[in-house]
């Protein structure tokens, strides 16, 4: 089974190479904005061939980009346009003006970037001494060879791994290569190969509560909730200023928060996979549409509820589980916090939110209310596994 992941490698150009890379990235970004304006001005229809005919020569001579990079510029713009259109279909409210009319979709490239095609714009070589591997990168003034650091990403260089189009990223004075790498991972386990079933309930008070039929593990969300509230307070303060510098600061804080939350989910998903054996069936609630379900959430809690990164954790857990020979499934979340895992009695009053206690009105079973969701998910996973074996 094939899986595509992104390897994030830091590269170490010298002073001259760094200046050349930044110059190339700036030219590439300007060319992307030129093509985006060409499409959105409606002078050219949003068709790759027509855009190529209308803008290719300008990209080459106006921005001094090599032929392959000029082609990449057009692909980058269309990929951004496709992503915006997808977001518009998913969240149409974000693309409407105050008068109800739809905003015009215009890709904007604010930060220097550079896309490099494997084999043409970049390649992996040995240095002159043949002591270490280096990346050979294409720039406005020819190729440069730069050393890199992989940091626990040796899987990207394993036999059979295939690298795709790389993106050069410049952040806080450091250069990185983000490369999608396709690697071989174990096939999903058959029902007979599954050794454990773990229910994982995601939430805010506890980031995850996992139950494997015997033990329960809680991961507190208090620190995460507190830090996100801190970021929100800073943004609210800056929004009141309504200055361009305040808006830049808001965007910078948003990116910082995203990077931090991304790292939290990476560590959390890694721990869940590491602490469970190969062949584990992880059971999650299907939270599709949770962002639009705000009518049942108090106004003061809506930001936390609808912006919590449930999906990101799900994605990271899924691919890490695949690498470990495990599998992730999603089930209907309805009544998982109200049903008794012992007798099956379902009632809203079984759960006391204020005291965080679950007490079954039928059989009297008592436990922590955050634990109930994980127990019911584990039970549903066990039933799912039994059906697989019968079929």
N, C-alpha and C positions, 0 to 999 in steps of 0.2 A: 504494500500500500504506500502511495506517495503522499507526502505532506510538505507544504511550502511554508517556511518561516523566514523571518527577517533577521539577518545577522547584522549587528551594529558594531562596526570595527573602527577604532580610532587610528587615524593615519598621522604620520609625523613628517610633513614637508619642512625643508629648511626655509630660511627667510625669503630667498628669491622664489622658491617654488610656491610658498604661501601667497606671495603677492600675485603671482601668475594665476594661481587657482582662484583667488578672489576676483581678479579682473575677468576671468573666464565665466565665473558664476554670475557676475554682474551683467555681462553681455548676454548671457543665456536668459536671465530673468527679464531683461529689457525686451528681448526678442519675443518672449512668451507674452508679455503685456501688449506688444505690437500686434501679434496674431489675434489675441483676445479682443482687442479693440476693432480689428479688421472684421471679425465675425459679428461682434455685437453692434457695430455701426450699420449692419445689414447691407454693406457694400458687396459682401460676398456671402453666399449661402453657407450654412454650417455643414459643409461637405468636405472631407479631407482632400479630395482631388482638386476641387475648385480653389480651396485655400492654398494648396500647394502651388497651383498655377499662378495665383494672384500674389502670393507673398514669398515664395522660395528665394527669388533673386534678391529681394529686399533684405531678407534675413541673412543671406550670404554676404552681401557687400556692405549693407548698412551697419551690421553688427560684427562683421569679420569672422563669422562662425564657419567651421569646416562643414563639408557636405553632410556628414552623418549627424552632426549636432543640429543642423538646420532641420533635418527630418525629425529628430527627436523633439524639437521645439513644438512642432505641429502635433505630434502624438501627446505631448505633455498637456497642451491646452485642451485638446479634445477629451483627455482623461479627466481633467478638472471640470470641464463642462458637463460630462456625463455624471460625475459625482454630485455636482450641484443640482442637476435635474432629479437625481435619485433622492436627494435630501428634500427637494421641493415636494415630491410625491409623498414622502413620509411625513413631513411637517409643513403642510401648505400655509399654516398660520404665520410662519416665520418669513414668508415671502410675499406678504400682503402689506400694502400701504395703509395709512389711517383711513383713507377713503374707500378701502375695500378692494382696490385694484391690485393686480399682481405686479410685483417688482420685476424689473428686467434682470435676467440672469447674466451677470458679467463676472467671469473669473478674474481675480486680482492676485498678482504675484508680488507680495510685499517684501519677501525675504529672498536674498540671493540663494539660488539653487542651481544644480547642474545634474542632468541625467546622462549616464554613460552606458552605452550598449556593450555587452560582453563580447570580446573578440575584436571589436572595432575601436571603441573608445577606451576600453580598459582591459587589462589582462593580468594574470598572476604569473610572475617570473621569479627566477633566482637572481640574487645580486651578483656582482662581479666575482666576489670571493667564493660564491656558491655556499655561503654559510647560513643564509636566511632568505625567505621568500619576501618579495616586495610587489607592490601594485604599480603597474605602468599605466599612467592616466594621460588622456589626450587633453590638450589645452589650446589656447589661441596661437601659441607659438611652439607647437610640437609636443612631444611626449616627455613626461617626467616620471621618474621612478621614486616611489616613496615607501618607507618601511611602515609597518602597522603593528597593532597589538590586538589579539583576538579575545583575551579575557574570558575563558571558559566557553568559547564558541568554536572549539575544535571540530564539532560536528559539521560545521560549514565547509570544512576542507577534507572530509572523509571521502573514501573511494565511492564513486557513484553519485556524489552530491553535485547538483547542477545550479550554477549561479545565473541569475537573471540580470535585468537592467539595474545598475547601481545608481544611487542618488548621493551626491556629495552634500554634506550638511556642515554649516559653520555655526558653532554655538559657543559663546563665551571665550572666544579666542582659540577654540580647538576645532579641528577638522575631523569629520567622521564619514565613513562609507556605510550607507544602509543598503544591504543587498538581499533581495529575496532569494532564498536557497531551497531547492526541492530535494528532499532526502527520502530515503526508504525507511518506513516505520512498520512495526508488526501489524498484521491484519487484525481486525476486531476479533476478540475471543469468541469462540462458539459457546453455547450454553453450558456444555460439559466442562469447559475450561475456566468458567467463572468461579472464583474461590471465595468471594466475599461480596456482600451487598451493603452499600453505605448510603444512607439518606442524608442529604445536605440541605439544611434550611438557611436561606440567605436573609439577612435583615439589617437593621440599623443599630438596635441595642447590642446585638451580637452580629458581627460580620458573617460568621457561619456557625451553625450548630450541626455537628455531624454525629451520626449514630450508626453503629455497625451490627446492632443486635445484642451487644453486650455492654460496650462502653460508650460514653457520650463525651464529645470534646467541644468546648466553647471557645470562641475567639471574640473577645470584647471589641465593640466598635466605639467605645467612649472617646478614645484618643483621636480617632479619625473624625468623628462627629464634631469634636471640639475644634480641631484644626480647620475643618471645612467652614465652620461657623466663623472662625477668625478671618479666613480669606473673604468670606461674604461681607463681613463688617468693613473690611478695608475697601472692598469694591464699592459698597454703598457710600462710604465717605468720599471716595474719589469721584463718583458719579455726580455728586452735588456740585463739584467745582466746574464741570462742563468745559474743560479746557482740553486742547489737543494733547498736552503732556499727561494729563490725567487719564485720557483715553488710552494712550500708549502704555501707561502704567497698568491699567486694568487688563489689557491684553497680555502683558508680561506676567502678571499675577495668575491669570487664567492658565497660561502655558505651564507655569511652575506647579500649580495645583494638579494639572493633568499628569505631569511627569511623576509627581509624588504619588498620586493615586494609582498610576500605572505600576509603579514599583511595589506598592502595597499588595495589589492583586497578583503580581508575579510571585511574591514571597508566599502569599496565602495559598495559591494554587499549587505551588511547588511543594509546600508542606503537606497539603492534603494527599498528593500523589505519593510523596516519599513515605508517609506514615501508614500507607495501606499497601497490601501485597499486589504483585502482578496478577492480572486477571480480576480486578475489582470492578464491580458494576456500581458507578456513581449515579445517584438518582436526584435530579433537580426539579424544582417547580418550573413550569413553562410560564415565564413572566411576560410574554408578548403582550404589548399594549398597556403595560403598567404606567408608562409616562402619561398616557391620556386619561388615566383613571384618577383624576384629581377631585372629582365631586365628592368622594367619600373621605377626603383628607382635609383636616383643619387648615385654614389659610396659612397660619404661621409655620406649619410643617410641610407645606407643599414643595418648597424648594428642595429640602432634604430628601423627601420621598421620591420626587420625579427625576432628580438629577443623580441619584445614587447609582454607581457604575455596576449594576448587576450583570449586564450583558458582557462587559469586559472580563469580569471574573469567569463567567461561563465559557467564553472563548478560550481563555488561557488554560482553564482546567481541562477543556476538551482536547486540545492539542498535546498537552503534557501527559494526559491519560493515555492517548494513542501511542505516544513514545514509550510508555511503560507497559504496553500490552493490556491496557484496561479500556473501559468504554464508559461514555456518559449518555444517559437518556433523560428526556424531559417528560413530565407527566402533568395531568390536569391539577392545578393548585387548589381547586375548589374544596373547601371544608377541611383542608389538611390541618388547620389550627383549631377546629371545633370537634372533630371526631375522636372518640376514645380508641386508642390502639389496642386495647384489651378486649372490649366487648363490641366495639363498633358503633356505640350510641353517638348520635350527632346532635348537638344542641349548642346554640350560641352562648347560653349561660354556663356552659361547661368551663369557660375561660374567664378568669378575673384579671383584666389588664392592669389594674392598679396594684394588686398584690403579686402579679406575675405567677399565678398559681392556676393549674388546671385540675379541676375536680369533676369527675364524671358523675352526672346526676343519676345514672342508671346503676353502675356497679361500684361507685365510690373510689375509683382509682385516682390517686393524687400524684402529681409531679410538677416540675417547673414548666410553665406554659411555653417557653421558647423551645423546650426539648420535644414537645408534642409534634411539631411540624416535621422534625427530622425522623422521629419514630414512625410516623405515618408514611413518610416517603420511603423509608427502608422497608416497611411492610408492603407498599405498592410495588417496589422493586423486586421483592421476593416473589410476589404473585406473578409479576411479569416474567420472571425467570422460569417459574413453574410452567407457564403457558408455552414458553419457548421450547421447553423440554418435551412437553406433550405433543406439540406440533412437529 
